[in-house]
């Protein structure tokens, strides 16, 4: 079980490297996560929520400058 969790975590991190690098750079630039309500993605890397019925993606949190 432990090996499966470690494998999943490693694969998730490798698959989302661009996202994590962008978030790290944004934090260094003085940005932080803010709740923006349900909205459409704007092209910035984000964790999206997909509505399975419609196929439409939405975001709830966005990195904004403090």
N, CA and C atoms as an extended XYZ file, in Angstrom:
198
Properties=species:S:1:pos:R:3:atomname:S:1:resname:S:1:resid:I:1 pbc="F F F"
N         0.820       -1.195        0.000 N   UNK     1
C         0.000        0.000        0.000 CA  UNK     1
C         0.863        1.257        0.000 C   UNK     1
N         1.895        1.268        0.821 N   UNK     2
C         2.792        2.415        0.900 CA  UNK     2
C         3.470        2.670       -0.441 C   UNK     2
N         3.869        1.613       -1.104 N   UNK     3
C         4.528        1.748       -2.403 CA  UNK     3
C         3.572        2.356       -3.419 C   UNK     3
N         2.316        1.967       -3.384 N   UNK     4
C         1.321        2.506       -4.314 CA  UNK     4
C         1.128        4.002       -4.103 C   UNK     4
N         1.083        4.448       -2.856 N   UNK     5
C         0.928        5.875       -2.551 CA  UNK     5
C         2.148        6.649       -3.028 C   UNK     5
N         3.325        6.117       -2.776 N   UNK     6
C         4.556        6.776       -3.214 CA  UNK     6
C         4.610        6.864       -4.738 C   UNK     6
N         4.221        5.803       -5.421 N   UNK     7
C         4.218        5.779       -6.877 CA  UNK     7
C         3.234        6.807       -7.423 C   UNK     7
N         2.032        6.836       -6.875 N   UNK     8
C         1.017        7.801       -7.321 CA  UNK     8
C         1.494        9.230       -7.121 C   UNK     8
N         2.065        9.529       -5.952 N   UNK     9
C         2.559       10.873       -5.656 CA  UNK     9
C         3.669       11.273       -6.622 C   UNK     9
N         4.590       10.367       -6.887 N   UNK    10
C         5.692       10.654       -7.814 CA  UNK    10
C         5.177       10.906       -9.223 C   UNK    10
N         4.277       10.071       -9.693 N   UNK    11
C         3.726       10.256      -11.036 CA  UNK    11
C         2.945       11.558      -11.148 C   UNK    11
N         2.195       11.927      -10.107 N   UNK    12
C         1.449       13.183      -10.098 CA  UNK    12
C         2.408       14.366      -10.195 C   UNK    12
N         3.478       14.345       -9.409 N   UNK    13
C         4.448       15.437       -9.409 CA  UNK    13
C         5.150       15.565      -10.760 C   UNK    13
N         5.528       14.453      -11.351 N   UNK    14
C         6.207       14.482      -12.649 CA  UNK    14
C         5.268       14.991      -13.734 C   UNK    14
N         4.032       14.541      -13.711 N   UNK    15
C         3.058       14.924      -14.729 CA  UNK    15
C         2.668       16.399      -14.633 C   UNK    15
N         2.820       17.005      -13.464 N   UNK    16
C         2.393       18.393      -13.250 CA  UNK    16
C         3.564       19.319      -12.943 C   UNK    16
N         4.739       19.000      -13.454 N   UNK    17
C         5.936       19.787      -13.176 CA  UNK    17
C         5.769       21.245      -13.578 C   UNK    17
N         5.212       21.516      -14.752 N   UNK    18
C         5.036       22.898      -15.213 CA  UNK    18
C         4.167       23.688      -14.237 C   UNK    18
N         3.095       23.084      -13.767 N   UNK    19
C         2.210       23.752      -12.817 CA  UNK    19
C         2.972       24.115      -11.539 C   UNK    19
N         3.698       23.162      -10.964 N   UNK    20
C         4.409       23.414       -9.716 CA  UNK    20
C         5.505       24.466       -9.886 C   UNK    20
N         6.201       24.452      -11.011 N   UNK    21
C         7.233       25.466      -11.269 CA  UNK    21
C         6.613       26.858      -11.392 C   UNK    21
N         5.471       26.959      -12.077 N   UNK    22
C         4.797       28.241      -12.236 CA  UNK    22
C         4.307       28.763      -10.894 C   UNK    22
N         3.740       27.896      -10.076 N   UNK    23
C         3.266       28.303       -8.741 CA  UNK    23
C         4.431       28.793       -7.898 C   UNK    23
N         5.550       28.089       -7.938 N   UNK    24
C         6.728       28.501       -7.174 CA  UNK    24
C         7.201       29.889       -7.613 C   UNK    24
N         7.252       30.121       -8.921 N   UNK    25
C         7.678       31.425       -9.431 CA  UNK    25
C         6.682       32.513       -9.030 C   UNK    25
N         5.393       32.222       -9.110 N   UNK    26
C         4.376       33.203       -8.726 CA  UNK    26
C         4.485       33.573       -7.248 C   UNK    26
N         4.757       32.604       -6.392 N   UNK    27
C         4.922       32.884       -4.960 CA  UNK    27
C         6.134       33.783       -4.748 C   UNK    27
N         7.234       33.511       -5.451 N   UNK    28
C         8.424       34.361       -5.354 CA  UNK    28
C         8.130       35.773       -5.834 C   UNK    28
N         7.187       35.932       -6.773 N   UNK    29
C         6.815       37.242       -7.298 CA  UNK    29
C         5.752       37.941       -6.451 C   UNK    29
N         5.413       37.369       -5.288 N   UNK    30
C         4.481       38.012       -4.377 CA  UNK    30
C         3.023       37.669       -4.602 C   UNK    30
N         2.749       36.555       -5.243 N   UNK    31
C         1.364       36.160       -5.477 CA  UNK    31
C         0.966       35.078       -4.475 C   UNK    31
N        -0.346       34.953       -4.254 N   UNK    32
C        -0.855       33.899       -3.379 CA  UNK    32
C        -2.204       33.428       -3.896 C   UNK    32
N        -2.652       32.274       -3.376 N   UNK    33
C        -3.923       31.712       -3.801 CA  UNK    33
C        -5.073       32.508       -3.192 C   UNK    33
N        -6.081       32.838       -4.015 N   UNK    34
C        -7.261       33.559       -3.562 CA  UNK    34
C        -8.499       32.897       -4.129 C   UNK    34
N        -9.556       32.847       -3.307 N   UNK    35
C       -10.822       32.296       -3.766 CA  UNK    35
C       -11.472       33.302       -4.706 C   UNK    35
N       -11.823       32.870       -5.921 N   UNK    36
C       -12.446       33.767       -6.904 CA  UNK    36
C       -13.850       33.314       -7.280 C   UNK    36
N       -14.335       32.266       -6.628 N   UNK    37
C       -15.641       31.731       -6.989 CA  UNK    37
C       -15.530       30.911       -8.266 C   UNK    37
N       -16.617       30.298       -8.647 N   UNK    38
C       -16.613       29.474       -9.855 CA  UNK    38
C       -16.447       30.360      -11.076 C   UNK    38
N       -15.380       30.113      -11.843 N   UNK    39
C       -15.131       30.911      -13.046 CA  UNK    39
C       -14.432       30.053      -14.089 C   UNK    39
N       -14.356       30.579      -15.298 N   UNK    40
C       -13.710       29.869      -16.399 CA  UNK    40
C       -12.195       30.020      -16.300 C   UNK    40
N       -11.434       28.982      -16.679 N   UNK    41
C        -9.971       29.096      -16.713 CA  UNK    41
C        -9.551       30.186      -17.698 C   UNK    41
N        -8.471       30.895      -17.376 N   UNK    42
C        -8.035       32.005      -18.227 CA  UNK    42
C        -6.689       31.752      -18.890 C   UNK    42
N        -6.278       30.505      -18.964 N   UNK    43
C        -5.020       30.185      -19.634 CA  UNK    43
C        -3.845       30.035      -18.695 C   UNK    43
N        -3.947       30.540      -17.479 N   UNK    44
C        -2.888       30.358      -16.494 CA  UNK    44
C        -2.967       28.938      -15.962 C   UNK    44
N        -1.824       28.339      -15.614 N   UNK    45
C        -1.878       27.008      -15.034 CA  UNK    45
C        -2.753       27.001      -13.787 C   UNK    45
N        -3.665       26.057      -13.708 N   UNK    46
C        -4.589       25.979      -12.575 CA  UNK    46
C        -5.059       24.555      -12.403 C   UNK    46
N        -5.539       24.267      -11.215 N   UNK    47
C        -6.193       22.993      -10.972 CA  UNK    47
C        -7.654       23.189      -11.325 C   UNK    47
N        -8.115       22.474      -12.314 N   UNK    48
C        -9.478       22.661      -12.793 CA  UNK    48
C       -10.399       21.569      -12.278 C   UNK    48
N       -11.682       21.913      -12.239 N   UNK    49
C       -12.726       20.965      -11.886 CA  UNK    49
C       -13.559       20.780      -13.137 C   UNK    49
N       -13.767       19.538      -13.542 N   UNK    50
C       -14.491       19.266      -14.776 CA  UNK    50
C       -15.886       18.732      -14.478 C   UNK    50
N       -16.884       19.341      -15.099 N   UNK    51
C       -18.251       18.863      -15.004 CA  UNK    51
C       -18.393       17.718      -15.988 C   UNK    51
N       -18.577       16.504      -15.489 N   UNK    52
C       -18.636       15.321      -16.349 CA  UNK    52
C       -19.832       15.357      -17.299 C   UNK    52
N       -20.926       15.989      -16.902 N   UNK    53
C       -22.118       16.030      -17.746 CA  UNK    53
C       -21.921       16.933      -18.961 C   UNK    53
N       -21.255       18.089      -18.761 N   UNK    54
C       -21.102       19.052      -19.850 CA  UNK    54
C       -19.698       19.061      -20.447 C   UNK    54
N       -18.709       18.557      -19.693 N   UNK    55
C       -17.326       18.589      -20.150 CA  UNK    55
C       -16.655       19.933      -19.919 C   UNK    55
N       -17.366       20.895      -19.328 N   UNK    56
C       -16.825       22.238      -19.090 CA  UNK    56
C       -15.949       22.242      -17.842 C   UNK    56
N       -14.816       22.962      -17.922 N   UNK    57
C       -13.912       23.076      -16.788 CA  UNK    57
C       -14.103       24.416      -16.094 C   UNK    57
N       -13.918       24.417      -14.776 N   UNK    58
C       -14.048       25.624      -13.966 CA  UNK    58
C       -12.896       25.674      -12.970 C   UNK    58
N       -12.629       26.879      -12.444 N   UNK    59
C       -11.657       27.057      -11.369 CA  UNK    59
C       -12.345       27.771      -10.219 C   UNK    59
N       -11.832       27.591       -9.018 N   UNK    60
C       -12.364       28.246       -7.835 CA  UNK    60
C       -11.306       29.094       -7.130 C   UNK    60
N       -10.045       28.764       -7.311 N   UNK    61
C        -8.949       29.509       -6.718 CA  UNK    61
C        -7.987       29.958       -7.806 C   UNK    61
N        -7.421       31.144       -7.626 N   UNK    62
C        -6.531       31.714       -8.623 CA  UNK    62
C        -5.389       32.425       -7.885 C   UNK    62
N        -4.206       32.426       -8.488 N   UNK    63
C        -3.093       33.153       -7.900 CA  UNK    63
C        -3.181       34.622       -8.306 C   UNK    63
N        -3.210       35.494       -7.300 N   UNK    64
C        -3.286       36.933       -7.520 CA  UNK    64
C        -2.191       37.619       -6.734 C   UNK    64
N        -1.769       38.782       -7.213 N   UNK    65
C        -0.744       39.554       -6.512 CA  UNK    65
C        -1.364       40.151       -5.248 C   UNK    65
N        -0.642       40.026       -4.135 N   UNK    66
C        -1.133       40.562       -2.842 CA  UNK    66
C        -1.090       42.063       -2.826 C   UNK    66
